[in-house]
Amino acid sequence: MVDPQSQKAFPVSWDQFHRDARALAWRLAGAGPFEAIVCITRGGLVPAAIVARELGTRVIETVSIASYHDYQTQGGLKVLKTVAESILATGGQGVLVIDDLVDTGATARVVREMLPKAHFAAVYAKPQGRPMVDTFITEVSQDTWIYFPWDMGLAFQPPIAKETAG
């Protein structure tokens, strides 16, 4: 993973994220019904809540896999919390797996091994991870760093074009 400071910045506001998550729900409405949602924590918690509301899904489970260890670099994957046994037993049949972003696809690959029959969705997808999801809303380039609203405070944003000397 490249240092986020050298990547393209893609800041996402709460309003934009909510619109994108609702758009994801619209796309998913025809793919269900889903008996349960499994969100990949932590990023999948917010879109899972929005999609669950829109689709009327009451059962929400989590799987916790650590991949970004310092908010800048991806390290080895570690399953911190697995999915409930009742959901694992079905192989994911009738289950929707949600995350905020599929980047390299490494995290999704681990969850797909747990739930091979599940439908995988992400709000945002990068080219390397895109094959790992069935449904997404927005594709961004691999060298883009998405700044999610829960990771930001209000602060000055420098312009895209850097000032030139002279």
DSSP file (Angstrom, degrees, kcal/mol; ACC not computed):
  #  RESIDUE AA STRUCTURE BP1 BP2  ACC     N-H-->O    O-->H-N    N-H-->O    O-->H-N    TCO  KAPPA ALPHA  PHI   PSI    X-CA   Y-CA   Z-CA
    1    1 A M              0   0    0      0, 0.0     2,-0.2     0, 0.0   142,-0.1   0.000 360.0 360.0 360.0 138.3    0.0    0.0    0.0
    2    2 A V        -     0   0    0      1,-0.1     5,-0.1    71,-0.1     0, 0.0  -0.565 360.0 -89.8 -85.5 149.1    1.2    3.4   -0.9
    3    3 A D    >   -     0   0    0     -2,-0.2     3,-2.0     1,-0.2     4,-0.3  -0.379  34.5-131.9 -55.8 127.5    1.4    6.2    1.6
    4    4 A P  G >  S+     0   0    0      0, 0.0     3,-1.2     0, 0.0   141,-0.2   0.756 102.9  68.1 -58.1 -24.4   -1.9    8.1    1.5
    5    5 A Q  G 3  S+     0   0    0      1,-0.3     4,-0.1     4,-0.0    -2,-0.1   0.779 101.7  46.3 -66.6 -24.3   -0.1   11.4    1.4
    6    6 A S  G <  S+     0   0    0     -3,-2.0    -1,-0.3     2,-0.1     2,-0.2   0.349 102.5  85.1 -98.7   6.4    1.1   10.5   -2.1
    7    7 A Q  S <  S-     0   0    0     -3,-1.2     2,-0.3    -4,-0.3   137,-0.2  -0.544  91.3 -87.3-102.2 169.0   -2.3    9.3   -3.4
    8    8 A K  E     -a  144   0A   0    135,-2.4   137,-3.5    -2,-0.2     2,-0.4  -0.563  46.4-128.7 -70.8 136.7   -5.3   11.0   -4.9
    9    9 A A  E     -a  145   0A   0     -2,-0.3   137,-0.2   135,-0.2    -1,-0.1  -0.752  26.1-179.5 -93.5 135.2   -7.6   12.3   -2.2
   10   10 A F  E     -a  146   0A   0    135,-2.2   137,-1.7    -2,-0.4     2,-0.3  -0.743  11.1-167.4-131.8  83.6  -11.3   11.4   -2.3
   11   11 A P  E     -a  147   0A   0      0, 0.0     2,-0.5     0, 0.0   137,-0.2  -0.553   4.0-159.5 -75.7 136.2  -13.0   12.9    0.7
   12   12 A V        -     0   0    0    135,-2.7     2,-0.1    -2,-0.3    -2,-0.0  -0.968   5.6-146.6-119.4 123.5  -16.6   11.6    1.3
   13   13 A S     >  -     0   0    0     -2,-0.5     4,-2.6     1,-0.1     5,-0.2  -0.347  29.0-108.3 -80.2 166.2  -19.1   13.6    3.4
   14   14 A W  H  > S+     0   0    0      2,-0.2     4,-2.6     1,-0.2     5,-0.2   0.923 121.0  51.4 -59.2 -44.5  -21.7   12.1    5.5
   15   15 A D  H  > S+     0   0    0      1,-0.2     4,-2.4     2,-0.2    -1,-0.2   0.932 111.6  46.1 -59.9 -46.5  -24.4   13.2    3.1
   16   16 A Q  H  > S+     0   0    0      1,-0.2     4,-2.7     2,-0.2    -1,-0.2   0.913 112.5  50.1 -64.1 -42.2  -22.6   11.7    0.1
   17   17 A F  H  X S+     0   0    0     -4,-2.6     4,-2.7     1,-0.2    -1,-0.2   0.914 110.2  50.4 -63.3 -41.3  -21.9    8.4    2.0
   18   18 A H  H  X S+     0   0    0     -4,-2.6     4,-2.2     2,-0.2    -1,-0.2   0.923 111.6  48.0 -62.6 -43.9  -25.6    8.2    2.9
   19   19 A R  H  X S+     0   0    0     -4,-2.4     4,-2.2     1,-0.2    -2,-0.2   0.921 113.5  47.9 -61.2 -43.8  -26.7    8.7   -0.7
   20   20 A D  H  X S+     0   0    0     -4,-2.7     4,-2.0     1,-0.2    -2,-0.2   0.891 111.2  49.9 -66.1 -39.6  -24.2    6.2   -1.9
   21   21 A A  H  X S+     0   0    0     -4,-2.7     4,-1.9     2,-0.2    -1,-0.2   0.876 111.3  49.1 -67.4 -36.8  -25.2    3.6    0.7
   22   22 A R  H  X S+     0   0    0     -4,-2.2     4,-2.2     2,-0.2    -2,-0.2   0.879 108.6  53.4 -68.2 -37.0  -28.9    4.1   -0.3
   23   23 A A  H  X S+     0   0    0     -4,-2.2     4,-2.0     1,-0.2    -2,-0.2   0.889 106.9  52.7 -62.4 -38.1  -27.9    3.7   -3.9
   24   24 A L  H  X S+     0   0    0     -4,-2.0     4,-2.2     1,-0.2    -2,-0.2   0.913 107.2  51.9 -62.0 -42.3  -26.3    0.4   -2.9
   25   25 A A  H  X S+     0   0    0     -4,-1.9     4,-1.6     1,-0.2    -2,-0.2   0.901 106.6  53.5 -61.5 -40.8  -29.6   -0.7   -1.3
   26   26 A W  H  < S+     0   0    0     -4,-2.2     4,-0.5     1,-0.2     3,-0.3   0.927 111.0  46.2 -58.9 -44.8  -31.5    0.1   -4.4
   27   27 A R  H >< S+     0   0    0     -4,-2.0     3,-0.5     1,-0.2    -1,-0.2   0.863 114.1  48.5 -65.6 -35.3  -29.1   -2.1   -6.4
   28   28 A L  H >X S+     0   0    0     -4,-2.2     3,-1.6     1,-0.2     4,-0.9   0.692  88.5  84.2 -79.6 -18.6  -29.4   -4.9   -3.9
   29   29 A A  T 3< S+     0   0    0     -4,-1.6     3,-0.4    -3,-0.3    -1,-0.2   0.839  94.8  44.2 -55.9 -35.8  -33.2   -4.8   -3.6
   30   30 A G  T <4 S+     0   0    0     -3,-0.5    -1,-0.3    -4,-0.5    -2,-0.2   0.578 106.7  61.1 -85.0  -9.3  -33.5   -7.1   -6.7
   31   31 A A  T <4 S+     0   0    0     -3,-1.6    -1,-0.2    -4,-0.2    -2,-0.2   0.604 106.1  29.3 -91.7 -13.3  -30.7   -9.4   -5.5
   32   32 A G     <  -     0   0    0     -4,-0.9     2,-0.2    -3,-0.4    63,-0.1   0.128  26.7-170.1 -88.3-156.8  -32.4  -10.5   -2.3
   33   33 A P        -     0   0    0      0, 0.0     2,-0.5     0, 0.0    -4,-0.0   0.432  50.7-163.8 -77.7 155.1  -34.2  -11.2   -0.2
   34   34 A F        -     0   0    0     21,-0.2    61,-0.2    -2,-0.2     3,-0.1  -0.930  17.3-163.0-110.8 128.9  -31.5  -11.5    2.4
   35   35 A E  S    S+     0   0    0     59,-2.6    24,-0.5    -2,-0.5     2,-0.3   0.751  77.8   6.9 -79.2 -25.2  -32.1  -13.2    5.7
   36   36 A A  E     -b   95   0B   0     58,-1.2    60,-2.4    56,-0.1     2,-0.4  -0.990  62.4-138.3-154.2 156.3  -29.1  -11.6    7.3
   37   37 A I  E     -bc  96  60B   0     22,-2.5    24,-3.3    -2,-0.3     2,-0.5  -0.967  10.8-162.6-116.2 135.2  -26.4   -9.1    6.7
   38   38 A V  E     -bc  97  61B   0     58,-3.2    60,-2.4    -2,-0.4     2,-0.4  -0.979  12.9-161.5-114.1 118.4  -22.8   -9.6    7.7
   39   39 A C  E     -bc  98  62B   0     22,-2.8    24,-2.0    -2,-0.5     2,-0.8  -0.821  17.5-130.2-102.9 142.2  -20.8   -6.4    7.9
   40   40 A I  E  >  - c   0  63B   0     58,-2.7     4,-2.8    -2,-0.4    60,-0.3  -0.794  50.1 -96.0 -88.1 114.3  -17.1   -6.3    7.8
   41   41 A T  E  4 S+ c   0  64B   0     22,-2.4    24,-0.8    -2,-0.8     2,-0.1  -0.502  86.3   5.8 -84.5 148.1  -16.1   -4.1   10.7
   42   42 A R  T >4 S+     0   0    0     -2,-0.2     3,-1.8    22,-0.1     4,-0.4  -0.951 131.7  35.3 -97.0 -28.5  -15.4   -1.4   11.2
   43   43 A G  T 34 S+     0   0    0      1,-0.3     3,-0.4     2,-0.1    -2,-0.2   0.761 114.1  57.5 -59.6 -28.4  -16.0    0.2    7.8
   44   44 A G  T 3X S+     0   0    0     -4,-2.8     4,-2.0     1,-0.2    -1,-0.3   0.572  85.0  83.0 -80.4  -8.2  -19.0   -2.0    6.9
   45   45 A L  H <> S+     0   0    0     -3,-1.8     4,-1.9    -5,-0.3    -1,-0.2   0.929  91.9  44.4 -62.8 -46.9  -21.0   -1.0   10.0
   46   46 A V  H  > S+     0   0    0     -4,-0.4     4,-2.0    -3,-0.4     5,-0.2   0.959 116.6  42.9 -68.5 -51.4  -22.4    2.3    8.7
   47   47 A P  H  > S+     0   0    0      0, 0.0     4,-2.9     0, 0.0     5,-0.3   0.870 112.0  56.6 -64.3 -31.0  -23.4    1.0    5.2
   48   48 A A  H  X S+     0   0    0     -4,-2.0     4,-2.7     2,-0.2     5,-0.2   0.907 106.6  49.4 -63.6 -40.5  -24.8   -2.1    6.8
   49   49 A A  H  X S+     0   0    0     -4,-1.9     4,-1.9     2,-0.2    -1,-0.2   0.918 114.3  44.9 -63.6 -42.8  -27.1   -0.1    9.0
   50   50 A I  H  X S+     0   0    0     -4,-2.0     4,-2.3     2,-0.2    -2,-0.2   0.942 116.3  44.7 -67.5 -47.6  -28.4    2.0    6.1
   51   51 A V  H  X S+     0   0    0     -4,-2.9     4,-2.7     1,-0.2     6,-0.3   0.900 111.0  54.3 -64.7 -41.3  -28.9   -1.0    3.8
   52   52 A A  H  X>S+     0   0    0     -4,-2.7     5,-1.6    -5,-0.3     4,-1.1   0.908 110.2  47.4 -59.4 -42.1  -30.6   -3.0    6.6
   53   53 A R  H  <5S+     0   0    0     -4,-1.9     3,-0.4    -5,-0.2    -1,-0.2   0.943 114.2  46.0 -62.5 -47.7  -33.0   -0.2    7.1
   54   54 A E  H  <5S+     0   0    0     -4,-2.3    -2,-0.2     1,-0.2    -1,-0.2   0.845 119.7  39.1 -67.3 -34.9  -33.8    0.2    3.4
   55   55 A L  H  <5S-     0   0    0     -4,-2.7    -1,-0.2    -5,-0.2    -2,-0.2   0.517 107.3-120.5 -94.5  -5.7  -34.2   -3.6    2.8
   56   56 A G  T  <5 +     0   0    0     -4,-1.1     2,-0.5    -3,-0.4    -3,-0.2   0.776  56.3 156.1  73.7  26.0  -36.0   -4.4    6.0
   57   57 A T      < -     0   0    0     -5,-1.6    -1,-0.2    -6,-0.3    -2,-0.1  -0.758  20.6-178.9 -89.6 126.9  -33.3   -6.8    7.2
   58   58 A R        +     0   0    0     -2,-0.5     2,-0.7   -23,-0.2    -1,-0.1   0.755  57.8  79.7 -97.8 -28.1  -33.3   -7.3   10.9
   59   59 A V        +     0   0    0    -24,-0.5   -22,-2.5    -7,-0.1     2,-0.5  -0.737  54.6 173.3 -90.1 116.8  -30.4   -9.7   11.5
   60   60 A I  E     +c   37   0B   0     -2,-0.7     2,-0.3   -24,-0.2   -22,-0.2  -0.988   2.8 177.9-125.8 124.2  -27.0   -8.1   11.4
   61   61 A E  E     -c   38   0B   0    -24,-3.3   -22,-2.8    -2,-0.5     2,-0.3  -0.782  15.2-139.5-118.1 161.8  -23.9  -10.0   12.2
   62   62 A T  E     -c   39   0B   0     -2,-0.3     2,-0.4   -24,-0.2   -22,-0.2  -0.907  12.0-167.0-124.4 153.9  -20.2   -8.8   12.1
   63   63 A V  E     -c   40   0B   0    -24,-2.0   -22,-2.4    -2,-0.3     2,-0.6  -0.992  16.7-152.9-131.4 134.2  -16.9  -10.3   11.1
   64   64 A S  E     +cD  41  81B   0     17,-2.5    16,-3.0    -2,-0.4    17,-1.7  -0.929  19.8 167.7-117.4 118.5  -13.8   -8.4   12.2
   65   65 A I  E     - D   0  79B   0    -24,-0.8     2,-0.5    -2,-0.6    14,-0.2  -0.990  24.5-143.9-130.3 122.9  -10.6   -8.6   10.2
   66   66 A A  E     + D   0  78B   0     12,-2.5    12,-1.4    -2,-0.4     3,-0.1  -0.745  40.5 139.9 -88.8 127.5   -7.7   -6.3   10.8
   67   67 A S  E     +     0   0B   0     -2,-0.5     8,-3.2     1,-0.3     2,-0.8   0.567  60.1  61.4-131.7 -41.6   -5.8   -5.3    7.7
   68   68 A Y  E     + D   0  74B   0      6,-0.2    -1,-0.3     1,-0.2     6,-0.2  -0.823  59.6 176.8 -91.1 113.6   -4.9   -1.6    8.0
   69   69 A H  S    S+     0   0    0      4,-1.5    -1,-0.2    -2,-0.8     5,-0.1   0.677  78.8  17.6 -95.4 -17.9   -2.7   -1.4   11.1
   70   70 A D  S    S-     0   0    0      3,-0.6    -1,-0.1     0, 0.0     4,-0.1   0.098 107.4-102.5-138.8  24.5   -1.8    2.2   11.2
   71   71 A Y  S    S+     0   0    0      2,-0.2     3,-0.1     1,-0.1    -3,-0.1   0.508 115.2  58.3  65.6   6.4   -4.5    3.8    8.8
   72   72 A Q  S    S+     0   0    0      1,-0.3     2,-0.4   -69,-0.1    -1,-0.1   0.629  98.2  43.9-131.2 -36.6   -1.8    4.0    6.1
   73   73 A T        -     0   0    0    -70,-0.1    -4,-1.5   -69,-0.0    -3,-0.6  -0.925  68.3-131.5-123.1 141.7   -0.4    0.6    5.3
   74   74 A Q  E     +D   68   0B   0     -2,-0.4    -6,-0.2    -6,-0.2     2,-0.1  -0.732  32.1 176.1 -86.9 134.6   -2.0   -2.8    4.9
   75   75 A G  E     -     0   0B   0     -8,-3.2     2,-0.0    -2,-0.4    -1,-0.0  -0.350  43.6 -41.4-116.2-159.5   -0.4   -5.6    6.8
   76   76 A G  E     -     0   0B   0     -2,-0.1     2,-0.3     1,-0.1    -1,-0.3  -0.365  65.8-109.7 -66.5 148.5   -1.2   -9.2    7.3
   77   77 A L  E     -     0   0B   0     -3,-0.1     2,-0.4    -2,-0.0   -10,-0.2  -0.594  34.0-175.0 -83.7 140.9   -4.8  -10.1    7.8
   78   78 A K  E     -D   66   0B   0    -12,-1.4   -12,-2.5    -2,-0.3     2,-0.7  -0.977  22.7-136.2-138.1 122.4   -6.0  -11.3   11.2
   79   79 A V  E     +D   65   0B   0     -2,-0.4   -14,-0.3   -14,-0.2     3,-0.2  -0.690  25.8 173.9 -77.9 114.5   -9.5  -12.5   11.9
   80   80 A L  E    S+     0   0B   0    -16,-3.0     2,-0.3    -2,-0.7   -15,-0.2   0.782  71.7  10.6 -90.9 -32.6  -10.4  -10.9   15.2
   81   81 A K  E    S-D   64   0B   0    -17,-1.7   -17,-2.5     0, 0.0    -1,-0.3  -0.963  73.3-150.4-148.8 128.5  -14.0  -12.1   15.3
   82   82 A T        -     0   0    0     -2,-0.3   -20,-0.2   -19,-0.2     2,-0.1  -0.354  32.6 -84.3 -92.4 177.7  -15.7  -14.6   13.1
   83   83 A V        -     0   0    0      1,-0.1    -1,-0.1    -2,-0.1   -20,-0.1  -0.440  56.2 -83.1 -81.0 153.2  -19.3  -14.9   12.0
   84   84 A A    >>  -     0   0    0    -22,-0.2     4,-2.3     1,-0.1     3,-1.0  -0.241  37.6-121.4 -55.5 142.5  -21.9  -16.6   14.1
   85   85 A E  H 3> S+     0   0    0      1,-0.3     4,-2.4     2,-0.2     5,-0.1   0.836 110.3  61.7 -57.6 -36.3  -22.0  -20.4   13.7
   86   86 A S  H 34 S+     0   0    0      1,-0.2     4,-0.4     2,-0.2    -1,-0.3   0.837 110.2  40.6 -63.0 -31.5  -25.6  -20.3   12.5
   87   87 A I  H X4>S+     0   0    0     -3,-1.0     5,-1.0     2,-0.2     3,-0.9   0.868 112.6  53.9 -82.8 -39.7  -24.6  -18.2    9.5
   88   88 A L  H ><5S+     0   0    0     -4,-2.3     3,-1.5     1,-0.2    -2,-0.2   0.871 100.1  63.5 -59.2 -36.2  -21.4  -20.1    8.9
   89   89 A A  T 3<5S+     0   0    0     -4,-2.4    -1,-0.2     1,-0.3    -2,-0.2   0.772 100.9  50.8 -62.5 -26.6  -23.4  -23.3    8.7
   90   90 A T  T X 5S-     0   0    0     -3,-0.9     3,-1.1    -4,-0.4    -1,-0.3   0.555 106.4-125.3 -86.7  -7.8  -25.4  -22.1    5.7
   91   91 A G  T < 5S-     0   0    0     -3,-1.5    26,-3.2    -4,-0.4    27,-0.5   0.586  70.5 -60.1  71.4   8.2  -22.2  -21.2    3.8
   92   92 A G  T > <S+     0   0    0     -5,-1.0     3,-2.3     1,-0.3    27,-0.3   0.516  84.5 164.1  96.0   6.4  -23.8  -17.7    3.4
   93   93 A Q  T <  S+     0   0    0     -3,-1.1    -1,-0.3     1,-0.3    25,-0.1  -0.408  76.9   7.4 -58.4 124.4  -26.9  -18.8    1.5
   94   94 A G  T 3  S+     0   0    0     23,-0.4   -59,-2.6     1,-0.3   -58,-1.2   0.653 106.0 125.8  76.6  15.9  -29.3  -15.8    1.8
   95   95 A V  E <   -b   36   0B   0     -3,-2.3    24,-2.6   -61,-0.2     2,-0.5  -0.880  49.0-152.3-113.1 139.4  -26.7  -13.6    3.4
   96   96 A L  E     -be  37 119B   0    -60,-2.4   -58,-3.2    -2,-0.4     2,-0.5  -0.945   8.4-157.4-107.8 124.8  -25.5  -10.2    2.3
   97   97 A V  E     -be  38 120B   0     22,-3.1    24,-2.8    -2,-0.5     2,-0.4  -0.898  15.5-170.1-102.8 129.7  -21.9   -9.3    3.2
   98   98 A I  E     +be  39 121B   0    -60,-2.4   -58,-2.7    -2,-0.5     2,-0.3  -0.957  14.3 165.1-126.9 138.9  -21.3   -5.5    3.2
   99   99 A D  E     - e   0 122B   0     22,-1.5    24,-1.3    -2,-0.4    25,-0.2  -0.950  39.8-125.5-139.4 162.4  -18.1   -3.4    3.5
  100  100 A D  E    S+     0   0B   0    -60,-0.3    24,-2.1    -2,-0.3     2,-0.3   0.884  92.5   8.3 -72.4 -38.0  -17.4    0.3    2.9
  101  101 A L  E     - e   0 124B   0     22,-0.2     2,-0.6    21,-0.1    -1,-0.3  -1.000  52.8-152.6-147.7 137.9  -14.6   -0.4    0.4
  102  102 A V  E     + e   0 125B   0     22,-1.8    24,-2.4    -2,-0.3    27,-0.3  -0.973  30.3 163.4-109.2 116.5  -13.0   -3.3   -1.4
  103  103 A D  S    S-     0   0    0     -2,-0.6    26,-1.2    22,-0.2    27,-0.2   0.876  74.8  -7.2 -98.1 -83.2   -9.4   -2.2   -2.0
  104  104 A T  S    S-     0   0    0     24,-0.2    -2,-0.1    25,-0.1    21,-0.0   0.625  90.9-120.6 -90.9 -15.0   -7.1   -5.1   -2.8
  105  105 A G  S  > S+     0   0    0     25,-0.0     4,-2.3    26,-0.0     5,-0.2   0.392  79.2 120.7  90.7  -2.2   -9.8   -7.7   -2.2
  106  106 A A  H  > S+     0   0    0      2,-0.2     4,-1.6     1,-0.2     5,-0.1   0.919  75.9  43.8 -63.4 -45.3   -7.7   -9.5    0.5
  107  107 A T  H  > S+     0   0    0      1,-0.2     4,-2.0     2,-0.2    -1,-0.2   0.934 114.1  50.2 -65.6 -45.7  -10.3   -9.0    3.3
  108  108 A A  H  > S+     0   0    0      1,-0.2     4,-2.9     2,-0.2    -1,-0.2   0.872 106.2  57.2 -60.1 -36.9  -13.2  -10.0    1.0
  109  109 A R  H  X S+     0   0    0     -4,-2.3     4,-1.7     2,-0.2    -1,-0.2   0.905 106.1  49.3 -61.3 -42.1  -11.3  -13.1    0.0
  110  110 A V  H  X S+     0   0    0     -4,-1.6     4,-1.1     1,-0.2    -1,-0.2   0.920 114.1  44.9 -63.1 -43.9  -11.0  -14.2    3.6
  111  111 A V  H  X S+     0   0    0     -4,-2.0     4,-2.7     1,-0.2     3,-0.2   0.875 108.4  57.5 -70.1 -37.0  -14.8  -13.7    4.2
  112  112 A R  H  < S+     0   0    0     -4,-2.9    -1,-0.2     1,-0.2    -2,-0.2   0.856 102.7  55.0 -60.9 -34.9  -15.6  -15.4    0.9
  113  113 A E  H  < S+     0   0    0     -4,-1.7    -1,-0.2    -5,-0.2    -2,-0.2   0.869 112.4  43.3 -65.2 -34.6  -13.8  -18.5    2.1
  114  114 A M  H  < S+     0   0    0     -4,-1.1    -2,-0.2     1,-0.2    -1,-0.2   0.884 130.8  23.6 -73.5 -39.9  -16.1  -18.4    5.2
  115  115 A L    ><  +     0   0    0     -4,-2.7     3,-1.5     1,-0.1    -1,-0.2  -0.624  67.1 165.3-130.1  70.1  -19.3  -17.6    3.3
  116  116 A P  T 3  S+     0   0    0      0, 0.0   -24,-0.2     0, 0.0    -1,-0.1   0.715  77.8  50.8 -65.3 -20.9  -18.9  -18.8   -0.3
  117  117 A K  T 3  S+     0   0    0    -26,-3.2   -23,-0.4     2,-0.1   -25,-0.2   0.465  88.8 108.6 -94.6  -1.7  -22.6  -18.6   -1.1
  118  118 A A  S <  S-     0   0    0     -3,-1.5     2,-0.5   -27,-0.5   -22,-0.2  -0.285  72.3-118.5 -75.1 159.3  -23.1  -15.0    0.2
  119  119 A H  E     -e   96   0B   0    -24,-2.6   -22,-3.1   -27,-0.3     2,-0.4  -0.885  30.7-148.4 -95.5 124.3  -23.7  -12.0   -2.0
  120  120 A F  E     +e   97   0B   0     -2,-0.5    14,-2.2   -24,-0.2    15,-1.8  -0.815  20.6 173.5-102.2 133.2  -20.8   -9.5   -1.5
  121  121 A A  E     +ef  98 135B   0    -24,-2.8   -22,-1.5    -2,-0.4     2,-0.3  -0.985   9.2 179.2-138.3 147.3  -21.4   -5.7   -1.7
  122  122 A A  E     -ef  99 136B   0     13,-2.0    15,-0.6    -2,-0.3   -22,-0.2  -0.983  30.4-136.4-141.5 151.7  -19.3   -2.6   -1.1
  123  123 A V  E    S+     0   0B   0    -24,-1.3    15,-2.1    -2,-0.3    14,-1.3   0.930  95.0  25.5 -72.0 -45.1  -20.1    1.1   -1.5
  124  124 A Y  E    S-ef 101 138B   0    -24,-2.1   -22,-1.8    13,-0.2     2,-0.4  -0.910  70.4-168.5-122.1 148.4  -16.7    1.8   -3.2
  125  125 A A  E     -ef 102 139B   0     13,-2.3    15,-2.3    -2,-0.3   -22,-0.2  -0.997  10.3-153.5-137.9 140.8  -14.4   -0.5   -5.2
  126  126 A K    >>  -     0   0    0    -24,-2.4     4,-2.0    -2,-0.4     3,-0.8  -0.790  37.6-105.6-104.9 156.1  -10.9   -0.3   -6.5
  127  127 A P  T 34 S+     0   0    0      0, 0.0    14,-0.1     0, 0.0   -23,-0.1   0.835 117.0  52.3 -53.6 -40.1   -9.8   -2.3   -9.6
  128  128 A Q  T 34 S+     0   0    0      1,-0.2   -24,-0.2   -25,-0.2   -25,-0.1   0.863 119.2  35.4 -65.9 -34.1   -7.8   -4.9   -7.7
  129  129 A G  T X4 S+     0   0    0    -26,-1.2     3,-2.3    -3,-0.8     4,-0.4   0.639  91.6  92.4 -93.2 -15.9  -10.7   -5.7   -5.3
  130  130 A R  G >< S+     0   0    0     -4,-2.0     3,-1.6     1,-0.3    -1,-0.2   0.827  79.0  59.4 -52.4 -40.3  -13.6   -5.3   -7.7
  131  131 A P  G 3  S+     0   0    0      0, 0.0    -1,-0.3     0, 0.0    -2,-0.1   0.700  98.0  63.0 -63.6 -15.0  -13.7   -9.0   -8.8
  132  132 A M  G <  S+     0   0    0     -3,-2.3     2,-0.3    -4,-0.1    -2,-0.2   0.590  96.4  66.6 -86.1 -10.1  -14.3   -9.9   -5.2
  133  133 A V    <   -     0   0    0     -3,-1.6   -12,-0.2    -4,-0.4     3,-0.1  -0.865  60.0-157.8-115.1 148.5  -17.7   -8.1   -4.9
  134  134 A D  S    S+     0   0    0    -14,-2.2     2,-0.4    -2,-0.3   -13,-0.2   0.782  83.4  22.1 -86.9 -31.9  -20.9   -8.8   -6.6
  135  135 A T  E     +f  121   0B   0    -15,-1.8   -13,-2.0  -107,-0.0     2,-0.3  -0.999  65.2 153.8-141.2 137.7  -22.4   -5.3   -6.3
  136  136 A F  E     -f  122   0B   0     -2,-0.4   -13,-0.2   -15,-0.2   -12,-0.1  -0.947  30.2-144.7-151.7 171.2  -20.8   -1.9   -5.7
  137  137 A I  E    S+     0   0B   0    -14,-1.3     2,-0.4   -15,-0.6   -13,-0.2   0.841  77.3  23.9-106.0 -54.4  -21.7    1.8   -6.4
  138  138 A T  E     -f  124   0B   0    -15,-2.1   -13,-2.3   -16,-0.1     2,-0.5  -0.957  59.5-152.8-125.7 131.4  -18.6    3.8   -7.2
  139  139 A E  E     -f  125   0B   0     -2,-0.4     2,-0.3   -15,-0.2   -13,-0.2  -0.866  16.2-174.7 -99.6 134.4  -15.2    2.6   -8.6
  140  140 A V        -     0   0    0    -15,-2.3     4,-0.1    -2,-0.5     6,-0.0  -0.878  34.0 -90.3-121.8 157.6  -12.1    4.7   -7.8
  141  141 A S    >   -     0   0    0     -2,-0.3     3,-1.6   -15,-0.2    -1,-0.1  -0.228  35.5-113.0 -66.3 157.7   -8.6    4.3   -9.0
  142  142 A Q  T 3  S+     0   0    0      1,-0.3    -1,-0.1   -16,-0.0   -16,-0.1   0.795 116.1  56.6 -61.7 -29.2   -6.2    2.0   -7.1
  143  143 A D  T 3  S+     0   0    0      2,-0.1  -135,-2.4  -142,-0.1     2,-0.4   0.126  85.4 106.5 -92.5  22.1   -4.1    5.1   -6.2
  144  144 A T  E <   -a    8   0A   0     -3,-1.6     2,-0.6  -137,-0.2  -135,-0.2  -0.862  57.5-152.4-102.2 133.8   -7.0    6.9   -4.6
  145  145 A W  E     -a    9   0A   0   -137,-3.5  -135,-2.2    -2,-0.4     2,-0.5  -0.929  13.8-146.1-104.0 117.7   -7.2    7.2   -0.8
  146  146 A I  E     -a   10   0A   0     -2,-0.6     2,-0.8  -137,-0.2  -137,-0.1  -0.730   3.1-154.0 -87.0 125.4  -10.8    7.5    0.4
  147  147 A Y  E     -a   11   0A   0   -137,-1.7  -135,-2.7    -2,-0.5     5,-0.1  -0.868  16.6-152.5 -98.3 103.8  -11.3    9.7    3.4
  148  148 A F    >   -     0   0    0     -2,-0.8     3,-2.0  -137,-0.2     4,-0.3  -0.431  22.1-116.3 -77.7 151.7  -14.5    8.4    5.1
  149  149 A P  G >  S+     0   0    0      0, 0.0     3,-1.1     0, 0.0  -135,-0.1   0.810 113.6  58.5 -60.8 -30.0  -16.6   10.9    7.1
  150  150 A W  G 3  S+     0   0    0      1,-0.2  -137,-0.0  -137,-0.1    -2,-0.0   0.587 105.5  51.7 -75.9  -7.8  -16.0    8.9   10.4
  151  151 A D  G <  S+     0   0    0     -3,-2.0     2,-0.3     2,-0.0    -1,-0.2   0.401 105.2  67.9-102.3   0.7  -12.3    9.4    9.9
  152  152 A M    <   -     0   0    0     -3,-1.1     2,-0.3    -4,-0.3    -5,-0.0  -0.838  53.6-162.7-125.7 156.2  -12.3   13.2    9.4
  153  153 A G        -     0   0    0     -2,-0.3     2,-0.5    -3,-0.0    -2,-0.0  -0.717  51.5 -75.0-116.6 176.4  -13.1   16.4   11.2
  154  154 A L  S    S+     0   0    0     -2,-0.3     2,-0.3     0, 0.0     0, 0.0  -0.638  71.9 141.9 -76.6 124.1  -13.7   19.7    9.6
  155  155 A A        -     0   0    0     -2,-0.5     2,-0.0     0, 0.0    -3,-0.0  -0.983  55.3 -76.8-156.7 160.7  -10.5   21.2    8.3
  156  156 A F        -     0   0    0     -2,-0.3     0, 0.0     1,-0.0     0, 0.0  -0.354  39.8-150.4 -60.0 138.5   -9.0   23.1    5.4
  157  157 A Q        -     0   0    0     -2,-0.0     3,-0.1     0, 0.0    -1,-0.0  -0.970  14.8-129.6-112.9 123.2   -8.5   21.1    2.2
  158  158 A P        -     0   0    0      0, 0.0     4,-0.1     0, 0.0     0, 0.0  -0.356  36.0 -94.5 -67.3 152.5   -5.6   22.1    0.0
  159  159 A P        -     0   0    0      0, 0.0     4,-0.1     0, 0.0     0, 0.0  -0.235  27.3-120.1 -64.8 157.1   -6.5   22.6   -3.7
  160  160 A I  S    S+     0   0    0     -3,-0.1     2,-0.5     2,-0.1  -151,-0.0   0.934 100.2  64.3 -63.8 -47.1   -6.0   19.7   -6.1
  161  161 A A  S    S-     0   0    0      1,-0.0     2,-0.2     3,-0.0     3,-0.0  -0.669  87.5-133.8 -81.7 127.7   -3.6   21.7   -8.3
  162  162 A K        -     0   0    0     -2,-0.5     2,-0.1     1,-0.1    -2,-0.1  -0.537  26.2-103.2 -80.0 146.8   -0.4   22.7   -6.4
  163  163 A E        -     0   0    0     -2,-0.2     2,-0.4    -4,-0.1    -1,-0.1  -0.427  34.3-136.5 -66.9 140.7    0.8   26.2   -6.6
  164  164 A T        -     0   0    0     -2,-0.1     2,-0.2    -3,-0.0    -1,-0.1  -0.798  17.5-115.6-101.1 144.2    3.7   26.6   -8.9
  165  165 A A              0   0    0     -2,-0.4    -1,-0.0     1,-0.2     0, 0.0  -0.466 360.0 360.0 -73.2 142.6    6.7   28.8   -8.0
  166  166 A G              0   0    0     -2,-0.2    -1,-0.2     0, 0.0     0, 0.0   0.473 360.0 360.0 110.0 360.0    7.4   31.8  -10.0
